[in-house]
Structures are given as C-alpha cells and as structure tokens.
C-alpha cells in the first residue's frame, strides 16, 4: 500500500481543526482535561437506542449470562477506537480522507455510499428512539414524535456556531443524565451481585445455545458502530497539539485515555440495561420482553415505583438526542472526506434527517409501535452489514509504515486487530444470514 498520494491536503472538519487549546507543561490532569471530550462523543454511539433492544432482549431471556458479551464487545471497541484516533493524529487524515487518498475513485465512491447508508441507519435509530421516548413520556403519537425530530437540525446549527467544546459539554451532560438514571434504576432493581459478577465470565453456553448465540451476536453487532471510526479519526484533531512526533505521541496517549475511560461509561450503561432487564423481567417470569415499549410499561409495576418508567424514558430521550449530535458530525466528516464536497450544514443535515424521517414516519403511521420496534432492529442489521467496510481499511492503514511512520501498529497489535476484525465480520455475517434466512 502506498503513502498518501496528495501533498497538500485539506484539514478534517476545518472550521474546528486545532481550535481547542492544549496547555504546555501544566501537569497530567490539566493536559488530560484538554484532551477529554472526543471519547464522550464516540461513546454515544455505543449506547444509542439501537443498543437498547438487544440489551433488553438479552437480559430478559437469559438473565446475566450475556454480560460477558457486552464486556468483550467493549474491549473490541476500545482497540478499534484507539486505532481510529491514532490514524487521525499520526497522519492528519480522518478515515474517510484516508480511503479517498488510498483507493481508486470507483472504490472510494462505493465506500462513501456504504458509509452514508450506515449513517442514515444510525439516524433512523435516533429518530425512532427519540419518537418512542416522546410517546412514552408525553403521550405524543409516534408520527408527531418523528416529525419533531426534524427540529434538531436547527438546534445543532446553533450549537456548532458556539464552538466544539459546547457540543462536547452537552454530550457529556446527557451521558451523565443517562448514568444517573440507570444508577437509580439499579438501586430499585437490587440485582443479585454474585450472579451479576458470574455473568462477566465467558461461558461456552453462549456459543452452544442457538437462541443465546443469536442475541449475543446482535449485542456485538449493535456495539461496534462504523460511523464512530470515521468520527473519532477526525474529532481528535480539534486539539491544538504540536504537529510533530513529540506532540503526536502526547496526543495519542491522552486521547487513548479519554477514549478508554469514555467507553467504560458506555460499558456501564449497556451492562446496566441488561442487568435491569435481567433483575426485573427474567427473574419475575417476564422472559419474552424484547421491546422498549414493553420494558417501559412493566418497570413501574415490577419495581414498585411510579418514577421508574419515567426515569427510563428520560434516559432514552437523552440517548436519542446525544446520538443525533454525533451522527450529524459523522455525516459531515464522511461527505467531506470521501468527496471533498462541502455543503451548507443545514442542507446536508436536513437531507440526512429526511432520509431517516420518511421511512420512520411511514412505518409509524401504518404499523405503530410494533413496526417501529422492527425498524429499529433493521437499522442495526444495516449497520452490521457496513461495519467491515470501515474496519478493514482502518486496520490496513494503521498497520502500514509508509502511512503511519513511527506510529505504525506493533506486530502484536496488528495481529490482534485483524483477529478482532475477522471475528466481528464473521459474527455479523452470521447474524445477517440468520436474519434473512428467517425472513425467507
């Protein structure tokens, strides 16, 4: 594989590139604070509404047994996000730009189209999740909730004009709301701690039991999100670190700490959803709960608190709105990176949002709650299909010395990354085959 073929290249997200100050010689914590933020935006993709259904299904059907799958999925995510941030910092290119520079025009266009489909699927999950939350909390009909999600176009435009740090702060605040909500729910549910800890240990039963394997693959497929790999490689470049080997070494170190810590938060939230479903539904005989609406309705009578369902709905709404912010930024990165095409932000955002709103609106009107739940699952299947087309280029680029220089992956990292990529691709292929075989 050749090095970058273009000598003078446009910065990724040029309007915010290098816009956040990094203090020099101010100690570990001050420096870490300057780099903290991109990891939170990435973590949002690992706790979006698309993850909720698989976690609820896993907990209600199998108790705590699939906690190990969530843990392994997050470890995979930590490695891939590390590679993504390293690509952006070491080369000054985001993953979309790297693909455009390295592949032929036809291949780049195919990869761009697949990435746009993945982002539309992500946006679909956000639209449906937010609409369901508005329905549960305020009784708004699903079509009305879907229509209201268009308004976030204008909210995001306003936030973008106020600086990237504001967006990071809002995302962090919404994540905090989700964490507090689920901490409260877990206190009410009072899960069996010994059984919970036992669920973190991988077991052969997950692979040998067909129903459990299917849900486990669904959890993995919903965890590692392709748009996050494009997103992370770009937003780490918003920091104004020295563009030399010493500055890049520091940036990779602190960005990795930020990413890993943020993904631990995502692990807590995903695990909390599964634990809540296990403690509340599985051990009370409600083992077929696999729908967000059903979970919401059952929480109050089973936990004995009228606040339980409301807190659940608030967390879902925060999750949907958070995902909207990061999905929008990822869409800009993909379009500008692959095509070197810049549209007015409101135009690009409105087009992307309408691609999600139109199918969601049709399904909400014709099929109601059950239809939107099935559409939510379909969005995750679409994401699974696209994942390999982001993971494989990422591993190839970061393993190439001509592109990465001294920051090239060590051999053991390359081997581990390829192993993770093969596992993810194989499991997602099986999930897709099973899904379409079932539909047939």
ABEGO torsion letter per residue (X at the ends): XBBBABABBBBBGAAABGABBBBBGAEAAAAAAAABGAAAAAAAAAABAAAAAAAAAAAAAAEAAAAAAAAAAAAAAAAAAAAAAAAAAAAGBBAAAAAAAABBAAAAAAAAAAAAAAAAAAAAAAAAAAAAAAAAAAGBBAAAAAAAAAAAAAAAAAAAAAEAAAAAAAAAAAAAAAAAAAAAAAAAAGBBAAAAAAAABBBAAAAABAAAAAAAAAAAAAABBAAAAAAAAAAAAABBBBBBAAAAAAAAAAAAAAAAAAAAAAAAAAAAAAAAAAAAAAAAGBAABABAAAAAAAAAAAAGBAAAAAAAAAAAAAAAAAAAAAAAAAAAAAAAAAAGBBBBAAAAAAAAAAAAAAAAAAAAAAAEAAAAAAAAAAAAAAAAAAAAAAAAAAAAAAABAAAAEAABBBAAAAAAAAAAAAAAAAAAAAAAAAAAAAAX
